[in-house]
């Protein structure tokens, strides 16, 4: 683990993404949030499991991510499932949009976290959906690796 990776607080992680998708290129991006969204994120109750990113008019948006309302936000509170703008350079956005349109890929958020400066960041991946047989193969491989490590551990104890 590199030095800058150990210095952040993970708010939400999409653990099903690696099971449902073949992960390609991974990008780090900023999120445009309101004040109550940042405060709510700091409590760590956000969900990005069902979310995805969409490119519209040269901008990227995080769709279907849930950041619950902040408890002390009163009338200034935000909408929990509103689309949130993803902050990336125009060249990167164009590259991602091109990959999604041409190759049939999907933009999947992997994790939302606060970096060492306290800024909310999003790890976004270009991914291709797995078929059912690919998912089964992944599961078999995971089970075999688990069993192999058990066998090696038991063998070393003897």
DSSP file (Angstrom, degrees, kcal/mol; ACC not computed):
  #  RESIDUE AA STRUCTURE BP1 BP2  ACC     N-H-->O    O-->H-N    N-H-->O    O-->H-N    TCO  KAPPA ALPHA  PHI   PSI    X-CA   Y-CA   Z-CA
    1    1 A X              0   0    0      0, 0.0     5,-0.0     0, 0.0     2,-0.0   0.000 360.0 360.0 360.0 129.7    0.0    0.0    0.0
    2    2 A X     >  -     0   0    0      1,-0.1     4,-1.1     2,-0.0     3,-0.3  -0.231 360.0-105.1 -76.7 168.9    1.5    3.4   -1.0
    3    3 A X  T  4 S+     0   0    0      1,-0.2     3,-0.5     2,-0.2     4,-0.3   0.900 118.0  47.1 -63.1 -44.2    1.8    6.3    1.4
    4    4 A X  T >4 S+     0   0    0      1,-0.2     3,-0.5     2,-0.2    -1,-0.2   0.730 106.6  59.0 -75.1 -19.8   -1.1    8.4    0.0
    5    5 A X  G >4 S+     0   0    0     -3,-0.3     3,-0.5     1,-0.2    -1,-0.2   0.782 101.1  54.8 -76.3 -26.1   -3.5    5.4   -0.1
    6    6 A X  G 3< S+     0   0    0     -4,-1.1    -1,-0.2    -3,-0.5    -2,-0.2   0.542  95.7  71.6 -82.5  -5.3   -3.1    4.8    3.7
    7    7 A X  G <  S+     0   0    0     -3,-0.5     2,-0.3    -4,-0.3    -1,-0.2  -0.080  81.5  83.0-106.3  33.9   -4.1    8.4    4.5
    8    8 A X    <   -     0   0    0     -3,-0.5     2,-0.6   107,-0.1   107,-0.2  -0.941  66.8-128.6-136.8 160.6   -7.8    8.4    3.7
    9    9 A X  E     -A  114   0A   0    105,-1.8   105,-2.1    -2,-0.3     2,-0.4  -0.927  24.3-139.0-109.6 114.6  -11.1    7.5    5.3
   10   10 A X  E     +A  113   0A   0     -2,-0.6   103,-0.3   103,-0.2     3,-0.1  -0.582  21.8 178.5 -74.9 127.6  -13.4    5.3    3.2
   11   11 A X  E     +     0   0A   0    101,-2.9     2,-0.3     1,-0.4   102,-0.2   0.856  67.7   0.0 -93.8 -47.3  -17.0    6.4    3.5
   12   12 A X  E     -A  112   0A   0    100,-1.9   100,-2.8    33,-0.1     2,-0.4  -0.998  61.5-163.6-148.1 141.8  -18.7    3.9    1.1
   13   13 A X  E     -A  111   0A   0     -2,-0.3     2,-1.1    98,-0.2    98,-0.2  -0.988  18.7-140.4-131.7 138.8  -17.4    1.0   -1.0
   14   14 A X    >   +     0   0    0     96,-3.2     3,-0.7    -2,-0.4     4,-0.4  -0.752  29.3 169.3 -95.8  88.1  -19.1   -0.8   -3.8
   15   15 A X  T 3  S+     0   0    0     -2,-1.1     3,-0.4     1,-0.2     4,-0.4   0.751  71.2  59.7 -76.3 -24.0  -18.0   -4.4   -3.0
   16   16 A X  T >> S+     0   0    0      1,-0.2     4,-2.7     2,-0.2     3,-0.6   0.676  86.0  80.5 -75.5 -16.7  -20.3   -6.0   -5.5
   17   17 A X  H <> S+     0   0    0     -3,-0.7     4,-2.2     1,-0.3    -1,-0.2   0.893  90.2  49.6 -60.0 -41.8  -18.7   -4.2   -8.4
   18   18 A X  H 34 S+     0   0    0     -3,-0.4    -1,-0.3    -4,-0.4    -2,-0.2   0.747 114.4  46.6 -71.3 -21.9  -15.7   -6.5   -8.6
   19   19 A X  H <4 S+     0   0    0     -3,-0.6    -2,-0.2    -4,-0.4    -1,-0.2   0.867 119.8  37.0 -82.8 -40.6  -18.1   -9.5   -8.7
   20   20 A X  H  < S+     0   0    0     -4,-2.7   110,-2.8   109,-0.1     2,-0.3   0.674 120.1  41.8 -86.6 -19.2  -20.6   -8.1  -11.3
   21   21 A X  E  < S-B  129   0A   0     -4,-2.2     2,-0.7    -5,-0.3   108,-0.2  -0.929  71.7-125.5-132.8 151.7  -18.0   -6.3  -13.5
   22   22 A X  E     -B  128   0A   0    106,-3.2   106,-1.9    -2,-0.3     2,-0.3  -0.888  41.8-134.8 -88.8 114.3  -14.6   -6.8  -15.1
   23   23 A X  E     +B  127   0A   0     -2,-0.7   104,-0.2   104,-0.2     3,-0.1  -0.557  31.9 170.2 -79.6 129.8  -12.8   -3.7  -13.9
   24   24 A X  E     +     0   0A   0    102,-2.6   103,-0.1     1,-0.4    -1,-0.1   0.373  54.9   2.0-102.7-122.1  -10.7   -1.8  -16.5
   25   25 A X  E     -     0   0A   0    101,-0.1   101,-2.6   100,-0.1     2,-0.4  -0.425  66.5-148.7 -70.8 143.3   -9.2    1.6  -16.0
   26   26 A X  E     -B  125   0A   0     99,-0.2     2,-0.3    -2,-0.1    99,-0.2  -0.949  14.9-173.5-117.1 134.6   -9.6    3.2  -12.6
   27   27 A X  E     -B  124   0A   0     97,-3.7    97,-3.0    -2,-0.4     2,-0.5  -0.908  19.2-137.6-126.0 152.1   -9.8    7.0  -12.1
   28   28 A X  E     +B  123   0A   0     -2,-0.3     2,-0.3    95,-0.2    95,-0.2  -0.932  31.9 170.9-107.4 134.2  -10.0    9.3   -9.1
   29   29 A X  E     -B  122   0A   0     93,-2.7    93,-3.2    -2,-0.5    59,-0.2  -0.943  29.1-117.9-140.3 159.3  -12.4   12.2   -9.3
   30   30 A X  E     -BC 121  87A   0     57,-2.1    57,-2.6    -2,-0.3     2,-0.4  -0.494  23.7-134.9 -90.2 166.9  -13.9   14.9   -7.1
   31   31 A X  E     - C   0  86A   0     89,-1.1     2,-0.8    55,-0.2    55,-0.2  -0.980   8.0-135.4-124.2 136.9  -17.5   15.3   -6.2
   32   32 A X        +     0   0    0     53,-2.6    53,-0.4    -2,-0.4     2,-0.3  -0.826  42.4 167.2 -91.5 109.8  -19.5   18.5   -6.2
   33   33 A X        -     0   0    0     -2,-0.8     2,-0.1    51,-0.1    51,-0.0  -0.825  34.4-121.3-123.9 157.9  -21.5   18.3   -3.0
   34   34 A X     >  -     0   0    0     -2,-0.3     4,-1.8     1,-0.1     5,-0.2  -0.450  39.9-100.1 -87.4 171.3  -23.5   20.7   -0.8
   35   35 A X  H  > S+     0   0    0      1,-0.2     4,-2.0     2,-0.2     5,-0.2   0.895 121.8  48.8 -61.5 -43.5  -22.6   21.4    2.8
   36   36 A X  H  > S+     0   0    0     40,-0.3     4,-2.1     1,-0.2    -1,-0.2   0.808 107.9  56.3 -70.2 -27.1  -25.2   19.0    4.3
   37   37 A X  H  > S+     0   0    0      2,-0.2     4,-2.4     1,-0.2    -1,-0.2   0.907 107.4  48.4 -68.1 -40.6  -24.1   16.2    2.0
   38   38 A X  H  X S+     0   0    0     -4,-1.8     4,-2.0     2,-0.2    -2,-0.2   0.924 112.5  48.4 -64.5 -43.8  -20.5   16.5    3.2
   39   39 A X  H  X S+     0   0    0     -4,-2.0     4,-0.7     1,-0.2    -1,-0.2   0.894 112.7  48.5 -63.8 -39.5  -21.6   16.4    6.8
   40   40 A X  H ><>S+     0   0    0     -4,-2.1     5,-0.8     1,-0.2     3,-0.7   0.880 108.7  53.9 -68.4 -37.7  -23.8   13.4    6.1
   41   41 A X  H ><5S+     0   0    0     -4,-2.4     3,-1.7     1,-0.2     5,-0.2   0.880 100.3  61.1 -62.0 -38.1  -20.9   11.7    4.3
   42   42 A X  H 3<5S+     0   0    0     -4,-2.0    -1,-0.2     1,-0.3    -2,-0.2   0.763  96.4  59.8 -63.1 -24.5  -18.6   12.2    7.4
   43   43 A X  T <<5S-     0   0    0     -3,-0.7    -1,-0.3    -4,-0.7    -2,-0.2   0.679 110.0-128.7 -76.3 -16.3  -21.1   10.1    9.4
   44   44 A X  T < 5S+     0   0    0     -3,-1.7    -3,-0.2    -4,-0.5    -2,-0.1   0.770  70.6 121.4  82.7  28.3  -20.3    7.2    7.0
   45   45 A X      < +     0   0    0     -5,-0.8    23,-0.3    23,-0.1    -4,-0.1   0.207  35.0 124.5-109.5  17.1  -23.8    6.2    5.9
   46   46 A X        -     0   0    0     -5,-0.2     2,-0.4   -35,-0.2    21,-0.2  -0.381  44.6-152.2 -76.0 154.9  -23.7    6.7    2.2
   47   47 A X  B     +H   66   0B   0     19,-2.7    19,-2.5   -35,-0.1   -33,-0.1  -0.994  26.9 163.0-131.8 127.2  -24.5    3.9   -0.3
   48   48 A X    >   +     0   0    0     -2,-0.4     3,-1.0    17,-0.2    61,-0.2   0.176  46.2 110.8-122.5  15.1  -23.1    3.6   -3.8
   49   49 A X  T 3  S+     0   0    0      1,-0.3    16,-0.1   -36,-0.1    -1,-0.1   0.863  87.7  32.1 -61.8 -39.2  -24.0   -0.1   -4.4
   50   50 A X  T 3  S+     0   0    0     14,-0.3    -1,-0.3     2,-0.0     2,-0.1   0.299 101.5 108.4-100.1   8.4  -26.7    0.6   -7.1
   51   51 A X    <   +     0   0    0     -3,-1.0    58,-0.3    58,-0.1     2,-0.3  -0.376  38.7 176.4 -93.3 165.8  -25.1    3.7   -8.6
   52   52 A X  E     -D   63   0A   0     11,-1.7    11,-3.0    56,-0.2     2,-0.4  -0.937  28.1-110.8-153.1 169.0  -23.4    4.4  -11.9
   53   53 A X  E     -DE  62 107A   0     54,-2.3    54,-0.6    -2,-0.3     2,-0.4  -0.863  26.2-165.1-110.8 146.0  -21.9    7.4  -13.7
   54   54 A X  E     -D   61   0A   0      7,-2.5     7,-2.4    -2,-0.4     2,-0.6  -0.990  14.2-138.7-133.1 138.2  -23.4    9.0  -16.8
   55   55 A X  E     +D   60   0A   0     -2,-0.4     2,-0.4     5,-0.2     5,-0.2  -0.863  29.6 166.9 -98.7 122.1  -21.9   11.4  -19.3
   56   56 A X  E >   -D   59   0A   0      3,-2.8     3,-1.5    -2,-0.6    -2,-0.1  -0.986  64.8 -15.2-138.4 125.5  -24.2   14.2  -20.5
   57   57 A X  T 3  S-     0   0    0     -2,-0.4     3,-0.1     1,-0.3    -1,-0.1   0.849 128.0 -49.5  53.9  41.8  -23.3   17.4  -22.4
   58   58 A X  T 3  S+     0   0    0      1,-0.3     2,-0.3    35,-0.1    -1,-0.3   0.607 121.0  99.5  77.6  11.5  -19.6   17.1  -21.6
   59   59 A X  E <   -D   56   0A   0     -3,-1.5    -3,-2.8    34,-0.1     2,-0.4  -0.922  64.8-133.0-127.6 154.9  -20.1   16.5  -17.9
   60   60 A X  E     -DF  55  86A   0     26,-0.7    26,-2.8    -2,-0.3     2,-0.4  -0.876  20.3-168.7-106.9 140.7  -20.2   13.4  -15.7
   61   61 A X  E     -DF  54  85A   0     -7,-2.4    -7,-2.5    -2,-0.4     2,-0.7  -0.985  21.9-132.8-129.8 141.0  -22.9   12.8  -13.1
   62   62 A X  E     -DF  53  84A   0     22,-3.6    22,-1.9    -2,-0.4     2,-0.4  -0.837  32.8-161.1 -89.7 115.5  -23.1   10.2  -10.3
   63   63 A X  E     +D   52   0A   0    -11,-3.0   -11,-1.7    -2,-0.7    19,-0.1  -0.795  59.6   4.9-104.9 139.9  -26.6    8.7  -10.6
   64   64 A X  S    S+     0   0    0     17,-0.5     2,-0.4    -2,-0.4   -14,-0.3   0.620  80.5 143.9  69.8  17.6  -28.6    6.8   -8.0
   65   65 A X        -     0   0    0     -3,-0.3     2,-0.6    17,-0.2    -1,-0.2  -0.714  42.8-138.9 -84.4 139.0  -26.0    7.2   -5.1
   66   66 A X  B     +H   47   0B   0    -19,-2.5   -19,-2.7    -2,-0.4     2,-0.5  -0.884  27.1 171.3-106.7 117.7  -27.7    7.6   -1.7
   67   67 A X        -     0   0    0     13,-2.1    15,-0.2    -2,-0.6   -21,-0.1  -0.958  34.9-132.0-117.4 108.0  -26.4   10.2    0.7
   68   68 A X        -     0   0    0     -2,-0.5    10,-0.1   -23,-0.3   -23,-0.1  -0.114  30.9 -86.2 -62.4 157.8  -29.0   10.3    3.6
   69   69 A X        -     0   0    0      1,-0.1     2,-0.3     8,-0.1    -1,-0.1  -0.297  46.4-107.9 -61.9 145.6  -30.2   13.6    4.9
   70   70 A X    >   -     0   0    0      1,-0.1     3,-1.6    -3,-0.1     4,-0.2  -0.597  22.6-132.1 -76.5 134.3  -28.1   15.2    7.6
   71   71 A X  T 3  S+     0   0    0     -2,-0.3     3,-0.3     1,-0.3    -1,-0.1   0.821 103.8  36.5 -59.3 -36.5  -29.9   15.1   10.9
   72   72 A X  T 3  S+     0   0    0      1,-0.2    -1,-0.3   -36,-0.1    -2,-0.0   0.086  88.5 101.6-103.9  21.9  -29.3   18.8   11.9
   73   73 A X    X   +     0   0    0     -3,-1.6     3,-1.8     1,-0.2     4,-0.2   0.607  51.8 174.7 -83.4 -11.8  -29.8   20.1    8.4
   74   74 A X  G >   -     0   0    0     -3,-0.3     3,-1.4     1,-0.3    -1,-0.2  -0.046  70.0 -10.3  33.8-126.8  -33.4   21.4    8.8
   75   75 A X  G 3  S+     0   0    0      1,-0.3    -1,-0.3     0, 0.0    -2,-0.1   0.629 132.6  64.2 -75.3 -11.2  -34.7   23.3    5.8
   76   76 A X  G <  S+     0   0    0     -3,-1.8   -40,-0.3     2,-0.0    -1,-0.3   0.321  77.2 127.2 -91.0   8.1  -31.2   23.4    4.1
   77   77 A X    <   -     0   0    0     -3,-1.4     2,-0.2    -4,-0.2    -8,-0.1  -0.165  54.8-124.1 -66.0 161.3  -31.1   19.6    3.7
   78   78 A X        -     0   0    0    -10,-0.1     2,-0.5   -11,-0.1    -1,-0.1  -0.506  25.4 -95.7-101.0 168.6  -30.4   18.0    0.4
   79   79 A X    >   -     0   0    0     -2,-0.2     3,-1.2     1,-0.1   -12,-0.1  -0.759  33.8-137.5 -82.9 128.3  -32.3   15.4   -1.6
   80   80 A X  T 3  S+     0   0    0     -2,-0.5   -13,-2.1     1,-0.2    -1,-0.1   0.818  95.5  32.1 -61.9 -34.7  -30.8   11.9   -0.8
   81   81 A X  T 3  S+     0   0    0    -15,-0.2   -17,-0.5   -17,-0.0    -1,-0.2   0.091  83.4 137.8-112.3  24.2  -30.7   10.5   -4.4
   82   82 A X    <   -     0   0    0     -3,-1.2   -17,-0.2   -15,-0.2     2,-0.2  -0.326  63.9 -97.8 -69.2 152.3  -30.1   13.6   -6.5
   83   83 A X        -     0   0    0    -20,-0.1     2,-0.4   -19,-0.1   -20,-0.2  -0.518  41.1-153.0 -68.5 135.2  -27.6   13.4   -9.4
   84   84 A X  E     - F   0  62A   0    -22,-1.9   -22,-3.6    -2,-0.2     2,-0.2  -0.920  14.8-117.5-115.8 136.9  -24.2   14.7   -8.3
   85   85 A X  E     - F   0  61A   0    -53,-0.4   -53,-2.6    -2,-0.4     2,-0.5  -0.500  21.7-142.8 -74.5 135.6  -21.6   16.2  -10.6
   86   86 A X  E     -CF  31  60A   0    -26,-2.8     2,-0.8    -2,-0.2   -26,-0.7  -0.868  13.8-137.3 -98.9 129.8  -18.3   14.4  -10.9
   87   87 A X  E     +C   30   0A   0    -57,-2.6   -57,-2.1    -2,-0.5     2,-0.3  -0.789  43.9 135.4 -96.3 110.7  -15.3   16.7  -11.2
   88   88 A X        -     0   0    0     -2,-0.8     2,-0.1   -59,-0.2   -28,-0.1  -0.929  58.8 -82.7-143.0 166.2  -12.8   15.6  -13.8
   89   89 A X     >  -     0   0    0     -2,-0.3     4,-2.3     1,-0.1     3,-0.2  -0.432  39.8-118.8 -71.2 149.1  -10.7   17.2  -16.6
   90   90 A X  H  > S+     0   0    0      1,-0.2     4,-2.4     2,-0.2     5,-0.2   0.843 113.7  54.3 -58.4 -37.0  -12.6   17.6  -19.9
   91   91 A X  H  > S+     0   0    0      2,-0.2     4,-2.0     1,-0.2    -1,-0.2   0.904 109.4  47.1 -65.2 -41.9  -10.1   15.4  -21.7
   92   92 A X  H  > S+     0   0    0     -3,-0.2     4,-2.5     2,-0.2    -2,-0.2   0.903 111.4  51.3 -66.0 -41.0  -10.6   12.5  -19.2
   93   93 A X  H  X S+     0   0    0     -4,-2.3     4,-2.8     1,-0.2    -2,-0.2   0.916 109.9  49.6 -61.6 -43.9  -14.4   12.9  -19.5
   94   94 A X  H  X S+     0   0    0     -4,-2.4     4,-2.2     1,-0.2    -1,-0.2   0.893 111.1  49.9 -62.4 -40.1  -14.2   12.8  -23.3
   95   95 A X  H  X S+     0   0    0     -4,-2.0     4,-2.0     2,-0.2    -2,-0.2   0.917 113.1  45.7 -64.9 -44.2  -12.1    9.6  -23.1
   96   96 A X  H  X S+     0   0    0     -4,-2.5     4,-2.3     2,-0.2    -2,-0.2   0.913 112.5  50.7 -64.7 -43.2  -14.5    8.0  -20.7
   97   97 A X  H  X S+     0   0    0     -4,-2.8     4,-2.4     1,-0.2     5,-0.2   0.897 110.0  50.5 -62.2 -41.1  -17.5    9.0  -22.8
   98   98 A X  H  X S+     0   0    0     -4,-2.2     4,-2.6     1,-0.2     5,-0.4   0.902 110.4  49.6 -64.0 -42.5  -15.9    7.6  -25.9
   99   99 A X  H  X S+     0   0    0     -4,-2.0     4,-1.6     1,-0.2     6,-0.9   0.884 112.3  47.7 -64.5 -39.2  -15.1    4.2  -24.1
  100  100 A X  H  X S+     0   0    0     -4,-2.3     4,-0.8     4,-0.2     5,-0.2   0.919 116.6  42.1 -68.6 -44.1  -18.7    3.9  -22.9
  101  101 A X  H  < S+     0   0    0     -4,-2.4    -2,-0.2    -5,-0.2    -3,-0.2   0.921 123.0  35.2 -70.8 -44.8  -20.3    4.7  -26.2
  102  102 A X  H  < S+     0   0    0     -4,-2.6    -3,-0.2    -5,-0.2    -2,-0.2   0.917 126.8  31.6 -79.9 -44.6  -18.0    2.7  -28.5
  103  103 A X  H  < S-     0   0    0     -4,-1.6    -1,-0.2    -5,-0.4    -3,-0.2   0.443 100.8-117.3-100.8  -0.5  -17.1   -0.4  -26.4
  104  104 A X     <  +     0   0    0     -4,-0.8    -4,-0.2    -5,-0.2    -3,-0.1   0.841  60.6 152.3  69.9  32.9  -20.3   -0.8  -24.4
  105  105 A X        -     0   0    0     -6,-0.9     2,-0.3    -5,-0.2    23,-0.2  -0.384  36.3-134.9 -88.9 171.5  -18.6   -0.3  -21.1
  106  106 A X  E     - G   0 127A   0     21,-3.1    21,-3.1    -2,-0.1     2,-0.8  -0.953  11.6-128.2-126.6 146.7  -20.1    1.1  -17.9
  107  107 A X  E     -EG  53 126A   0    -54,-0.6   -54,-2.3    -2,-0.3     2,-0.5  -0.862  34.3-175.6 -95.6 111.0  -18.8    3.7  -15.4
  108  108 A X  E     - G   0 125A   0     17,-2.8    17,-2.8    -2,-0.8     2,-0.4  -0.920  22.4-133.9-113.5 125.7  -19.0    2.1  -12.0
  109  109 A X  E     - G   0 124A   0     -2,-0.5    15,-0.3   -58,-0.3   -92,-0.1  -0.632  20.8-177.3 -75.1 132.4  -18.1    3.9   -8.8
  110  110 A X  E     -     0   0A   0     13,-3.5   -96,-3.2    -2,-0.4     2,-0.3   0.810  60.6  -5.9 -98.3 -37.9  -15.9    1.8   -6.6
  111  111 A X  E     -AG  13 123A   0     12,-1.1    12,-2.8   -98,-0.2     2,-0.4  -0.991  47.5-148.6-159.4 148.5  -15.5    3.9   -3.4
  112  112 A X  E     +AG  12 122A   0   -100,-2.8  -101,-2.9    -2,-0.3  -100,-1.9  -0.983  37.5 152.2-116.2 131.9  -16.2    7.3   -1.9
  113  113 A X  E     -AG  10 121A   0      8,-2.4     8,-3.6    -2,-0.4     2,-0.5  -0.949  45.8-110.6-151.9 167.7  -13.6    8.6    0.5
  114  114 A X  E     -AG   9 120A   0   -105,-2.1  -105,-1.8    -2,-0.3     6,-0.2  -0.936  36.1-142.8-104.3 126.7  -12.1   11.6    2.1
  115  115 A X    >   -     0   0    0      4,-2.3     3,-1.9    -2,-0.5  -106,-0.1  -0.092  38.3 -82.5 -79.2-174.8   -8.4   12.2    1.1
  116  116 A X  T 3  S+     0   0    0      1,-0.3    -1,-0.1  -112,-0.2  -108,-0.1   0.707 130.9  54.4 -65.0 -19.8   -5.7   13.5    3.3
  117  117 A X  T 3  S-     0   0    0      2,-0.1    -1,-0.3     0, 0.0  -109,-0.1   0.497 119.6-108.8 -88.9  -4.8   -6.8   17.1    2.7
  118  118 A X  S <  S+     0   0    0     -3,-1.9     2,-0.3     1,-0.3    -2,-0.1   0.627  71.9 141.1  87.6  14.4  -10.4   16.3    3.7
  119  119 A X        -     0   0    0      1,-0.0    -4,-2.3   -89,-0.0     2,-0.4  -0.722  56.7-115.8 -92.2 140.5  -11.9   16.5    0.2
  120  120 A X  E     - G   0 114A   0     -2,-0.3   -89,-1.1    -6,-0.2     2,-0.3  -0.616  41.3-177.3 -75.1 125.3  -14.5   14.0   -0.9
  121  121 A X  E     -BG  30 113A   0     -8,-3.6    -8,-2.4    -2,-0.4     2,-0.4  -0.862  17.3-148.8-125.2 158.3  -13.2   11.9   -3.7
  122  122 A X  E     -BG  29 112A   0    -93,-3.2   -93,-2.7    -2,-0.3     2,-0.6  -0.992   8.3-145.4-128.4 131.5  -14.7    9.1   -5.9
  123  123 A X  E     -BG  28 111A   0    -12,-2.8   -13,-3.5    -2,-0.4   -12,-1.1  -0.895  26.1-171.3 -96.3 119.9  -12.9    6.2   -7.4
  124  124 A X  E     -BG  27 109A   0    -97,-3.0   -97,-3.7    -2,-0.6     2,-0.4  -0.914   4.5-164.2-117.8 135.8  -14.5    5.5  -10.7
  125  125 A X  E     -BG  26 108A   0    -17,-2.8   -17,-2.8    -2,-0.4     2,-0.6  -0.929  21.9-132.8-123.0 145.3  -13.8    2.5  -13.0
  126  126 A X  E     + G   0 107A   0   -101,-2.6  -102,-2.6    -2,-0.4     2,-0.3  -0.866  45.7 174.6 -89.5 120.9  -14.6    1.7  -16.6
  127  127 A X  E     -BG  23 106A   0    -21,-3.1   -21,-3.1    -2,-0.6     2,-0.4  -0.904  32.8-142.1-135.2 156.1  -16.0   -1.8  -16.4
  128  128 A X  E     -B   22   0A   0   -106,-1.9  -106,-3.2    -2,-0.3   -23,-0.1  -0.967  35.9-109.7-116.6 134.1  -17.7   -4.4  -18.6
  129  129 A X  E     -B   21   0A   0     -2,-0.4  -108,-0.3  -108,-0.2     2,-0.2  -0.341  30.8-128.9 -64.3 138.8  -20.5   -6.5  -17.2
  130  130 A X        -     0   0    0   -110,-2.8     2,-0.1     1,-0.1    -1,-0.1  -0.610  15.9-127.1 -86.8 148.4  -19.8  -10.2  -16.4
  131  131 A X     >  -     0   0    0     -2,-0.2     4,-1.9     1,-0.1     3,-0.3  -0.433  32.9-100.1 -83.1 167.7  -22.0  -13.0  -17.7
  132  132 A X  H  > S+     0   0    0      1,-0.2     4,-2.1     2,-0.2     5,-0.2   0.883 123.1  52.3 -59.5 -41.5  -23.4  -15.6  -15.3
  133  133 A X  H  > S+     0   0    0      1,-0.2     4,-2.0     2,-0.2    -1,-0.2   0.846 107.6  53.0 -66.7 -31.6  -20.7  -18.2  -16.2
  134  134 A X  H  > S+     0   0    0     -3,-0.3     4,-2.3     2,-0.2    -1,-0.2   0.894 108.3  50.4 -67.2 -39.2  -17.9  -15.6  -15.5
  135  135 A X  H  X S+     0   0    0     -4,-1.9     4,-2.2     2,-0.2    -2,-0.2   0.903 110.2  49.6 -64.8 -40.8  -19.4  -14.9  -12.1
  136  136 A X  H  X S+     0   0    0     -4,-2.1     4,-2.6     2,-0.2    -1,-0.2   0.905 109.8  51.4 -63.5 -40.9  -19.5  -18.7  -11.4
  137  137 A X  H  X S+     0   0    0     -4,-2.0     4,-2.4     2,-0.2    -2,-0.2   0.908 109.3  50.3 -62.6 -42.6  -15.8  -19.0  -12.5
  138  138 A X  H  X S+     0   0    0     -4,-2.3     4,-2.3     1,-0.2    -1,-0.2   0.909 111.4  48.8 -61.1 -42.9  -14.8  -16.1  -10.2
  139  139 A X  H  X S+     0   0    0     -4,-2.2     4,-2.5     2,-0.2    -2,-0.2   0.908 110.7  49.9 -65.2 -42.7  -16.6  -17.8   -7.3
  140  140 A X  H  X S+     0   0    0     -4,-2.6     4,-2.6     1,-0.2    -2,-0.2   0.916 111.5  49.2 -60.6 -43.7  -15.0  -21.2   -8.0
  141  141 A X  H  X S+     0   0    0     -4,-2.4     4,-2.3     1,-0.2    -2,-0.2   0.903 111.1  49.2 -64.0 -41.4  -11.6  -19.5   -8.1
  142  142 A X  H  X S+     0   0    0     -4,-2.3     4,-2.0     2,-0.2    -1,-0.2   0.920 112.4  47.9 -63.7 -44.2  -12.2  -17.7   -4.8
  143  143 A X  H  X S+     0   0    0     -4,-2.5     4,-2.6     1,-0.2    -2,-0.2   0.904 111.6  50.4 -63.7 -41.5  -13.3  -20.9   -3.1
  144  144 A X  H  X S+     0   0    0     -4,-2.6     4,-2.8     1,-0.2    -1,-0.2   0.908 109.8  49.9 -64.7 -41.4  -10.3  -22.9   -4.4
  145  145 A X  H  X S+     0   0    0     -4,-2.3     4,-2.1     2,-0.2    -1,-0.2   0.891 111.6  49.0 -63.6 -38.8   -7.9  -20.2   -3.2
  146  146 A X  H  X S+     0   0    0     -4,-2.0     4,-1.8     2,-0.2    -2,-0.2   0.929 113.8  45.6 -64.7 -45.6   -9.5  -20.3    0.2
  147  147 A X  H  X S+     0   0    0     -4,-2.6     4,-2.5     1,-0.2    -2,-0.2   0.891 111.2  53.3 -65.1 -40.3   -9.3  -24.1    0.4
  148  148 A X  H  X S+     0   0    0     -4,-2.8     4,-2.5     1,-0.2    -1,-0.2   0.906 108.1  49.6 -61.9 -42.8   -5.7  -24.0   -0.9
  149  149 A X  H  X S+     0   0    0     -4,-2.1     4,-2.2     1,-0.2    -1,-0.2   0.874 110.5  51.2 -66.8 -35.0   -4.7  -21.6    1.9
  150  150 A X  H  X S+     0   0    0     -4,-1.8     4,-2.6     2,-0.2     5,-0.2   0.931 110.6  48.4 -64.0 -45.1   -6.4  -23.8    4.5
  151  151 A X  H  X S+     0   0    0     -4,-2.5     4,-2.3     1,-0.2    -2,-0.2   0.918 113.1  47.2 -62.3 -43.7   -4.6  -26.9    3.2
  152  152 A X  H  X S+     0   0    0     -4,-2.5     4,-2.1     2,-0.2    -1,-0.2   0.893 112.0  50.3 -65.0 -39.4   -1.2  -25.1    3.3
  153  153 A X  H  X S+     0   0    0     -4,-2.2     4,-1.2     2,-0.2    -2,-0.2   0.922 112.8  45.8 -65.5 -43.6   -1.8  -23.8    6.7
  154  154 A X  H  X S+     0   0    0     -4,-2.6     4,-1.0     1,-0.2    -2,-0.2   0.868 111.8  52.7 -66.6 -36.3   -2.8  -27.2    8.1
  155  155 A X  H  < S+     0   0    0     -4,-2.3     3,-0.4    -5,-0.2    -1,-0.2   0.886 107.8  51.2 -67.0 -38.3    0.3  -28.8    6.3
  156  156 A X  H  < S+     0   0    0     -4,-2.1    -1,-0.2     1,-0.2    -2,-0.2   0.768 104.2  57.9 -70.9 -25.3    2.6  -26.2    7.9
  157  157 A X  H  <        0   0    0     -4,-1.2    -1,-0.2     1,-0.2    -2,-0.2   0.793 360.0 360.0 -73.2 -28.5    1.2  -27.0   11.4
  158  158 A X     <        0   0    0     -4,-1.0    -1,-0.2    -3,-0.4    -2,-0.2   0.479 360.0 360.0 -76.4 360.0    2.2  -30.7   11.1
